[in-house]
Amino acid sequence: MGNFPTLFMGTVTPEGVLEYYDGQIRIVDAEGNTVAEGLDPLRYASYLAEASEEWSFMKFPFYKPLGYPGGSYRVGPLARLNVARSTGTSGADRELREFKQRGQGAVCQSFHYHLARLIEMLHAVERIEELADDPDLLREHVRAKAGQNRNHGIGSCEAPRGTLFHDYEVDDDGLIRKVNLLIATSQNNLAMNQAVEQTARRFVRAGALQEGMLNRVEAALRCFDPCLSCSTHAVGQMPLIIELRNSAGELLQRMERS
């Protein structure tokens, strides 16, 4: 379920340590080889592009040098641990070494997103302990006032779901004129579709669509923790619908979960 080769992208320090906020972009392939590193997040548009498909409101981001869809990549906990050489904390580093033994190169099994999240939780607890001892937390001068100082700004960080890029252009009054958001769910879009296809090929039986099939598809999707509402700018509930069609495209069976 969701076990296939892709690129993996995440943020690291110049030394290759796991980083969430202020670092460089690193990309590795399914064999664990470094494809690119030291990439500036502010120049994301120079190495990432977005394709469109007529059957989806979501974009399909890809790594430009490998084209579409060959440049498919994953972000998030699984990707972050695949690109990082260490987490920077002792307990999480022990778990990371064991984690990396689960793959021949990179760990490509999407279900290990959940294990990667647990390792990141351990890392977070260890970092919280370090930060709680920082004397700067008790300083009186901890608030900074800022105003508009330019008309174009780009921000990048590692959100829980994966690498997040925000790109804003404003006028001299601070009113937004142009925005581009490259969020984790859309960057995982190609991989999510591949995971659903792989799951369907394994578990769907012609004329025998059952509730368990919905569970399998949902499990494949939940590996990526998608935020479909924000990635497609949709409002309201998004039900899970499974349609079984024959080779001619004729609908044989349909199941829906609200």
Residue frames relative to the residue before (quaternion, step in Angstrom):
aa qw qx qy qz dx dy dz
M 1.0000 0.0000 0.0000 0.0000 0.00 0.00 0.00
G 0.8517 -0.0252 -0.0054 0.5234 3.58 -0.50 1.16
N 0.4930 0.6410 -0.4397 0.3908 3.58 1.09 0.67
F 0.3612 0.7097 -0.5171 0.3138 3.59 -0.15 1.29
P 0.5455 -0.6363 0.4302 0.3355 3.61 -1.15 0.49
T 0.1291 0.7370 -0.6593 0.0742 3.56 -1.12 0.81
L 0.5528 -0.5062 0.4970 0.4371 3.50 -1.35 -0.23
F 0.1935 -0.7479 0.6179 0.1462 3.56 -1.30 0.30
M 0.0915 -0.8154 0.5715 0.0061 3.57 -0.89 0.97
G 0.1739 0.7771 -0.5919 0.1247 3.56 -1.02 0.81
T 0.5210 -0.6324 0.4879 0.3010 3.53 -1.38 0.14
V 0.0116 0.7884 -0.6132 0.0475 3.56 -0.94 0.94
T 0.5564 -0.5452 0.4889 0.3927 3.54 -1.35 0.13
P 0.6840 -0.4542 0.3380 0.4599 3.64 -1.19 0.12
E 0.6803 0.4701 -0.2848 0.4848 3.59 1.20 -0.50
G 0.5687 -0.6288 0.3670 0.3826 3.60 1.27 0.03
V 0.4516 0.6782 -0.4550 0.3592 3.60 1.23 0.39
L 0.6233 -0.5605 0.4042 0.3659 3.58 -1.09 0.76
E 0.0417 0.7950 -0.5996 0.0819 3.57 -0.80 1.04
Y 0.2637 -0.7969 0.5289 0.1250 3.57 -1.01 0.81
Y 0.8169 0.3022 -0.1222 0.4758 3.57 1.03 -0.63
D 0.8385 0.0815 0.0091 0.5387 3.58 0.56 -1.09
G 0.4226 0.7074 -0.4650 0.3238 3.58 0.14 1.26
Q 0.5590 -0.5780 0.4759 0.3564 3.51 -1.30 -0.47
I 0.4884 -0.6563 0.4924 0.2972 3.56 -1.20 0.57
R 0.0476 -0.7778 0.6267 0.0055 3.54 -0.98 0.94
I 0.1132 -0.7868 0.6058 0.0340 3.59 -1.03 0.86
V 0.0385 -0.7769 0.6283 0.0132 3.56 -0.96 0.95
D 0.4278 -0.6872 0.5162 0.2797 3.56 -1.24 0.40
A 0.7532 -0.4131 0.2685 0.4358 3.57 -1.32 0.01
E 0.6660 0.4786 -0.3032 0.4852 3.60 1.19 -0.42
G 0.5617 -0.6219 0.3746 0.3968 3.56 1.29 -0.04
N 0.4694 0.6726 -0.4433 0.3617 3.57 1.28 0.12
T 0.4664 -0.6689 0.5019 0.2884 3.56 -1.04 0.76
V 0.2382 -0.7770 0.5726 0.1076 3.56 -0.70 1.14
A 0.7691 -0.1244 0.1084 0.6175 3.57 1.04 -0.85
E 0.0595 0.7851 -0.6159 0.0274 3.55 -1.11 0.64
G 0.7365 0.3771 -0.3027 0.4731 3.53 -1.24 0.42
L 0.3705 0.7386 -0.4884 0.2805 3.59 1.21 0.40
D 0.4149 -0.7083 0.5204 0.2352 3.56 -0.96 0.91
P 0.4285 -0.7135 0.4816 0.2745 3.65 -0.63 1.02
L 0.6234 0.5588 -0.3486 0.4214 3.60 1.08 -0.62
R 0.7054 0.3999 -0.2489 0.5297 3.58 1.26 -0.35
Y 0.1707 0.8411 -0.5016 0.1087 3.60 1.17 0.55
A 0.6520 0.5444 -0.3210 0.4189 3.60 1.01 -0.76
S 0.6085 0.5624 -0.3608 0.4281 3.60 1.21 -0.28
Y 0.7956 0.2512 -0.1487 0.5309 3.61 1.17 -0.42
L 0.7114 0.3419 -0.2606 0.5559 3.61 1.27 0.00
A 0.0289 -0.7784 0.6270 0.0084 3.56 -1.08 0.76
E 0.3180 -0.7449 0.5610 0.1712 3.57 -1.31 0.35
A 0.2043 -0.7657 0.6011 0.1032 3.55 -0.82 1.06
S 0.2812 -0.7404 0.5856 0.1726 3.57 -1.30 0.39
E 0.1252 -0.7502 0.6435 0.0858 3.52 -1.25 0.62
E 0.5474 -0.6645 0.4041 0.3090 3.58 -0.95 0.87
W 0.7016 0.4843 -0.2699 0.4476 3.60 1.17 -0.51
S 0.7589 0.3133 -0.1940 0.5370 3.62 1.23 0.11
F 0.4356 -0.6744 0.5310 0.2711 3.55 -1.17 0.66
M 0.6032 0.5669 -0.3515 0.4371 3.57 1.23 -0.40
K 0.4172 -0.6571 0.5618 0.2802 3.55 -1.25 0.54
F 0.3169 -0.7317 0.5752 0.1826 3.56 -1.32 0.32
P 0.1630 -0.8208 0.5406 0.0859 3.61 0.09 1.24
F 0.0123 0.7883 -0.6146 0.0266 3.56 -1.17 0.64
Y 0.5402 -0.5978 0.4896 0.3333 3.53 -1.33 0.41
K 0.4972 -0.7340 0.3770 0.2681 3.57 -0.40 1.29
P 0.6812 0.5149 -0.3371 0.3965 3.65 0.70 -0.92
L 0.7326 0.3917 -0.2349 0.5046 3.63 1.13 -0.53
G 0.4723 -0.7172 0.4159 0.2992 3.60 1.27 0.05
Y 0.4967 -0.6336 0.5123 0.2991 3.52 -1.41 -0.08
P 0.6128 -0.2595 -0.7463 0.0106 1.60 -1.68 1.88
G 0.3621 0.7750 -0.4666 0.2248 3.59 1.24 0.13
G 0.6848 0.4841 -0.2791 0.4677 3.57 1.19 -0.53
S 0.2429 0.7870 -0.5252 0.2139 3.59 1.19 0.51
Y 0.0354 0.7992 -0.5984 0.0439 3.56 -0.98 0.86
R 0.3212 -0.7257 0.5751 0.1986 3.54 -1.31 0.39
V 0.1463 -0.7553 0.6321 0.0923 3.54 -1.23 0.62
G 0.5503 0.6187 -0.4477 0.3375 3.57 -1.27 0.10
P 0.8125 -0.2978 0.1782 0.4685 3.59 -1.29 -0.17
L 0.6533 0.5098 -0.3213 0.4583 3.59 0.90 -0.90
A 0.6816 0.4845 -0.2843 0.4688 3.57 0.90 -0.95
R 0.6481 0.5383 -0.3315 0.4245 3.59 0.90 -0.88
L 0.6942 0.4537 -0.2836 0.4814 3.58 0.94 -0.84
N 0.6193 0.5367 -0.3497 0.4541 3.59 1.13 -0.52
V 0.7351 0.4156 -0.2478 0.4749 3.61 0.98 -0.74
A 0.6520 0.5332 -0.3239 0.4309 3.62 1.14 -0.52
R 0.3867 -0.7026 0.5475 0.2389 3.55 -1.08 0.74
S 0.7773 -0.0598 0.0260 0.6258 3.59 1.22 -0.48
T 0.4854 -0.6563 0.4893 0.3071 3.56 -1.28 0.29
G 0.4775 -0.6793 0.4329 0.3509 3.56 1.15 -0.55
T 0.7157 0.3139 -0.2574 0.5684 3.61 1.28 0.09
S 0.6201 -0.6339 0.3253 0.3282 3.55 -0.99 0.90
G 0.7022 0.4748 -0.2864 0.4465 3.60 0.76 -1.00
A 0.6801 0.4785 -0.2865 0.4757 3.56 0.91 -0.92
D 0.6179 0.5420 -0.3530 0.4470 3.60 1.07 -0.61
R 0.6132 0.5315 -0.3512 0.4671 3.59 1.04 -0.67
E 0.6734 0.4806 -0.2883 0.4822 3.56 0.95 -0.88
L 0.6285 0.5455 -0.3390 0.4387 3.58 1.04 -0.75
R 0.6357 0.5263 -0.3369 0.4532 3.60 0.97 -0.79
E 0.6614 0.4806 -0.3042 0.4889 3.59 1.00 -0.79
F 0.6174 0.5640 -0.3333 0.4356 3.57 1.03 -0.82
K 0.6940 0.4950 -0.2836 0.4393 3.57 0.86 -0.95
Q 0.6021 0.5595 -0.3595 0.4418 3.59 1.22 -0.29
R 0.5678 0.6234 -0.3678 0.3921 3.60 1.29 -0.18
G 0.7650 0.3046 -0.1896 0.5348 3.59 1.21 -0.16
Q 0.4393 -0.6297 0.5603 0.3106 3.53 -1.29 0.36
G 0.7531 0.0516 -0.0821 0.6507 3.54 0.42 1.30
A 0.7895 -0.1185 0.1322 0.5875 3.57 -0.46 -1.21
V 0.4612 -0.6290 0.5395 0.3172 3.57 -1.27 0.41
C 0.1364 -0.8499 0.5083 0.0264 3.59 -0.32 1.27
Q 0.5346 0.6342 -0.4102 0.3792 3.62 1.21 -0.27
S 0.4016 -0.7586 0.4607 0.2259 3.59 -0.42 1.23
F 0.5926 0.5826 -0.3815 0.4048 3.60 1.06 -0.59
H 0.6092 0.5572 -0.3524 0.4408 3.60 1.20 -0.41
Y 0.3566 0.6916 -0.5159 0.3584 3.59 1.26 0.24
H 0.6593 0.5244 -0.3119 0.4393 3.58 0.98 -0.87
L 0.6456 0.4946 -0.3201 0.4860 3.60 0.97 -0.80
A 0.6343 0.5330 -0.3289 0.4533 3.58 0.99 -0.82
R 0.6291 0.5293 -0.3388 0.4576 3.60 1.03 -0.74
L 0.6388 0.5232 -0.3301 0.4574 3.59 0.99 -0.79
I 0.6499 0.5036 -0.3197 0.4709 3.58 0.97 -0.82
E 0.6545 0.4980 -0.3170 0.4724 3.59 0.99 -0.76
M 0.6051 0.5416 -0.3572 0.4615 3.60 1.09 -0.61
L 0.6336 0.5128 -0.3206 0.4824 3.57 1.02 -0.81
H 0.6418 0.5207 -0.3130 0.4680 3.56 0.95 -0.89
A 0.6502 0.5236 -0.3178 0.4496 3.60 0.96 -0.86
V 0.6429 0.5181 -0.3257 0.4606 3.60 0.96 -0.85
E 0.6665 0.4966 -0.3041 0.4655 3.58 0.95 -0.86
R 0.6653 0.4861 -0.3086 0.4752 3.59 1.00 -0.77
I 0.5985 0.5543 -0.3633 0.4501 3.61 1.05 -0.68
E 0.6414 0.5230 -0.3213 0.4603 3.57 0.97 -0.85
E 0.6532 0.5003 -0.3141 0.4737 3.59 0.99 -0.80
L 0.6985 0.4825 -0.2774 0.4498 3.58 0.86 -0.96
A 0.6145 0.5676 -0.3484 0.4228 3.59 1.09 -0.70
D 0.6808 0.4622 -0.2829 0.4928 3.59 1.20 -0.47
D 0.4838 0.6692 -0.4361 0.3576 3.59 1.27 0.02
P 0.4099 -0.7403 0.4695 0.2522 3.65 -0.56 1.08
D 0.5543 0.6235 -0.4004 0.3789 3.62 1.15 -0.42
L 0.5539 0.6194 -0.3956 0.3912 3.61 1.19 -0.44
L 0.7380 0.3960 -0.2179 0.5011 3.60 1.12 -0.59
R 0.4270 0.6962 -0.4769 0.3248 3.60 1.21 0.19
E 0.5137 -0.6477 0.4665 0.3147 3.56 -1.17 0.55
H 0.7205 0.4125 -0.2398 0.5033 3.60 1.08 -0.67
V 0.2437 0.7921 -0.5153 0.2183 3.56 0.25 1.29
R 0.6852 0.4556 -0.2839 0.4923 3.60 1.25 -0.11
A 0.1155 -0.7883 0.6026 0.0462 3.56 -0.91 0.93
K 0.2767 -0.7423 0.5886 0.1609 3.55 -1.02 0.88
A 0.0264 -0.8141 0.5793 -0.0315 3.56 -0.83 1.02
G 0.1333 -0.7696 0.6191 0.0817 3.51 -1.20 0.62
Q 0.7065 -0.4334 0.3206 0.4586 3.55 -1.27 -0.07
N 0.0223 -0.8181 0.5746 -0.0061 3.57 -0.80 0.99
R 0.7820 0.1034 -0.0927 0.6076 3.59 1.28 0.05
N 0.4978 -0.6770 0.4664 0.2763 3.57 -1.28 0.29
H 0.7621 0.2454 -0.1672 0.5753 3.59 1.23 -0.12
G 0.0747 0.8070 -0.5801 0.0823 3.55 -0.80 1.02
I 0.1145 -0.7775 0.6170 0.0422 3.55 -1.07 0.86
G 0.0517 -0.7924 0.6076 0.0136 3.56 -0.95 0.91
S 0.0521 -0.7893 0.6117 0.0112 3.55 -1.13 0.70
C 0.1330 0.7673 -0.6216 0.0846 3.56 -1.08 0.74
E 0.4657 -0.6231 0.5356 0.3285 3.53 -1.36 0.11
A 0.1684 -0.7720 0.6095 0.0648 3.56 -0.37 1.27
P 0.7060 -0.4512 0.3008 0.4555 3.66 -1.16 0.28
R 0.7140 0.4395 -0.2669 0.4752 3.62 0.95 -0.79
G 0.7398 -0.3636 0.2447 0.5105 3.61 1.15 -0.40
T 0.7779 -0.3524 0.2506 0.4561 3.52 -1.36 -0.11
L 0.1108 -0.8027 0.5860 -0.0063 3.54 -0.91 1.05
F 0.0740 -0.7814 0.6194 0.0188 3.56 -0.87 1.03
H 0.0572 -0.7620 0.6445 0.0247 3.58 -0.99 0.93
D 0.0396 -0.8038 0.5920 -0.0427 3.58 -0.78 1.07
Y 0.0208 0.8320 -0.5488 0.0783 3.61 -0.43 1.25
E 0.0819 -0.7382 0.6653 0.0752 3.51 -1.22 0.68
V 0.0525 -0.8018 0.5951 -0.0126 3.58 -0.85 1.02
D 0.4738 -0.6410 0.5095 0.3241 3.56 -1.26 0.34
D 0.7413 -0.4256 0.2771 0.4389 3.58 -1.27 -0.04
D 0.6561 0.4778 -0.3118 0.4940 3.60 1.26 -0.25
G 0.5610 -0.6286 0.3755 0.3862 3.58 1.29 0.05
L 0.4902 0.6517 -0.4407 0.3753 3.60 1.24 0.21
I 0.4764 -0.6956 0.4645 0.2710 3.55 -0.87 1.00
R 0.1600 -0.7952 0.5822 0.0550 3.55 -0.92 1.03
K 0.8019 0.0013 0.0255 0.5969 3.58 1.11 -0.59
V 0.0211 -0.7971 0.6028 -0.0298 3.56 -0.99 0.90
N 0.0174 0.7538 -0.6564 -0.0249 3.54 -1.15 0.68
L 0.0705 -0.7906 0.6082 0.0021 3.56 -0.74 1.12
L 0.0799 -0.7731 0.6288 0.0246 3.55 -0.75 1.08
I 0.0377 -0.8544 0.5166 -0.0413 3.53 -0.01 1.35
A 0.7055 -0.5130 0.2986 0.3873 3.53 -1.26 0.49
T 0.6489 0.5394 -0.3388 0.4163 3.61 0.87 -0.86
S 0.6752 0.4672 -0.3081 0.4805 3.60 0.93 -0.80
Q 0.6422 0.5181 -0.3367 0.4536 3.60 1.03 -0.66
N 0.6858 0.4371 -0.2730 0.5139 3.58 1.19 -0.51
N 0.3727 0.7855 -0.4487 0.2067 3.59 1.30 -0.09
L 0.6704 0.4910 -0.3044 0.4656 3.59 0.83 -0.96
A 0.6716 0.4930 -0.2996 0.4650 3.58 0.94 -0.87
M 0.6322 0.5283 -0.3400 0.4534 3.61 0.98 -0.75
N 0.6518 0.5060 -0.3138 0.4697 3.58 0.95 -0.86
Q 0.6570 0.5030 -0.3127 0.4665 3.57 1.00 -0.80
A 0.6397 0.5219 -0.3260 0.4606 3.59 1.04 -0.75
V 0.6408 0.5097 -0.3215 0.4756 3.59 1.01 -0.80
E 0.6549 0.5077 -0.3193 0.4597 3.60 0.91 -0.88
Q 0.6607 0.5069 -0.3087 0.4596 3.58 0.91 -0.91
T 0.6506 0.5132 -0.3075 0.4676 3.57 0.99 -0.84
A 0.6611 0.5133 -0.3080 0.4524 3.58 0.93 -0.90
R 0.6522 0.5157 -0.3207 0.4536 3.60 0.93 -0.85
R 0.6887 0.4864 -0.2815 0.4582 3.56 1.08 -0.69
F 0.8346 0.2903 -0.1010 0.4570 3.58 0.85 -0.94
V 0.6134 0.5522 -0.3727 0.4241 3.65 1.12 -0.39
R 0.0869 -0.7660 0.6356 0.0408 3.54 -1.05 0.86
A 0.5393 -0.6587 0.4162 0.3195 3.57 -0.78 1.03
G 0.8471 0.1334 -0.1269 0.4986 3.55 -0.88 1.01
A 0.7244 0.3920 -0.2361 0.5156 3.59 1.24 0.11
L 0.1492 0.8043 -0.5542 0.1538 3.56 0.86 0.97
Q 0.0184 -0.8227 0.5653 -0.0565 3.58 -0.69 1.15
E 0.7101 -0.4571 0.3340 0.4186 3.53 -1.34 0.31
G 0.6149 0.5772 -0.3474 0.4099 3.57 1.02 -0.73
M 0.5921 0.5685 -0.3628 0.4412 3.56 1.15 -0.58
L 0.6246 0.5231 -0.3316 0.4757 3.58 1.01 -0.80
N 0.6428 0.5305 -0.3223 0.4489 3.58 0.97 -0.83
R 0.6587 0.5106 -0.3108 0.4570 3.58 0.96 -0.87
V 0.6615 0.4971 -0.3069 0.4703 3.58 0.91 -0.91
E 0.6529 0.5126 -0.3150 0.4601 3.56 0.96 -0.86
A 0.6341 0.5255 -0.3330 0.4593 3.59 1.01 -0.77
A 0.6408 0.5182 -0.3258 0.4633 3.59 1.00 -0.78
L 0.6736 0.4911 -0.2948 0.4670 3.58 0.98 -0.85
R 0.6803 0.5228 -0.3011 0.4162 3.57 0.91 -0.92
C 0.4774 0.6448 -0.4494 0.3929 3.60 1.21 -0.24
F 0.7429 0.4112 -0.2045 0.4871 3.55 1.05 -0.85
D 0.2833 -0.7832 0.5030 0.2311 3.62 1.28 -0.19
P 0.1008 0.8606 -0.4974 0.0416 3.63 0.81 0.90
C 0.2224 -0.7085 0.6498 0.1622 3.52 -1.26 0.60
L 0.1332 -0.8528 0.5015 0.0599 3.57 0.26 1.27
S 0.6025 0.5728 -0.3715 0.4133 3.60 1.07 -0.61
C 0.7266 0.4148 -0.2627 0.4806 3.59 0.83 -0.93
S 0.6621 0.5191 -0.3277 0.4300 3.60 1.01 -0.65
T 0.7517 0.3174 -0.1963 0.5438 3.61 1.16 -0.49
H 0.3816 -0.7411 0.4629 0.3014 3.59 1.33 -0.03
A 0.3789 0.7235 -0.4826 0.3164 3.57 1.05 0.81
V 0.2636 -0.7475 0.5912 0.1494 3.55 -1.22 0.58
G 0.7403 0.4012 -0.2971 0.4502 3.58 -0.97 0.85
Q 0.7109 -0.4456 0.3329 0.4303 3.53 -1.34 -0.10
M 0.1895 -0.7686 0.6028 0.1003 3.53 -1.14 0.68
P 0.1875 -0.8257 0.5219 0.1030 3.62 0.01 1.25
L 0.4334 -0.6535 0.5506 0.2863 3.52 -1.31 0.40
I 0.0255 -0.8100 0.5842 -0.0439 3.58 -0.62 1.16
I 0.0950 -0.7775 0.6209 0.0318 3.56 -0.87 1.01
E 0.0485 -0.7897 0.6115 0.0035 3.58 -0.77 1.06
L 0.2031 -0.7646 0.6042 0.0956 3.55 -0.93 0.97
R 0.0039 0.8126 -0.5798 0.0594 3.57 -0.57 1.21
N 0.4491 -0.6666 0.5160 0.2964 3.57 -1.19 0.52
S 0.7503 -0.4148 0.2688 0.4390 3.58 -1.30 0.03
A 0.6619 0.4873 -0.3031 0.4823 3.59 1.22 -0.40
G 0.5607 -0.6271 0.3756 0.3889 3.58 1.27 0.00
E 0.4693 0.6781 -0.4464 0.3473 3.60 1.26 0.10
L 0.4607 -0.6931 0.4899 0.2595 3.56 -0.96 0.95
L 0.1827 -0.7999 0.5670 0.0727 3.58 -0.73 1.11
Q 0.7959 -0.0946 0.1121 0.5874 3.55 0.97 -0.85
R 0.0955 -0.7964 0.5970 0.0136 3.55 -1.14 0.72
M 0.0104 -0.7741 0.6329 -0.0021 3.55 -1.02 0.88
E 0.0877 -0.8092 0.5809 0.0077 3.55 -1.03 0.82
R 0.0995 -0.7571 0.6429 0.0593 3.53 -1.13 0.78
S 0.3478 -0.7575 0.5160 0.1975 3.60 -0.61 1.15
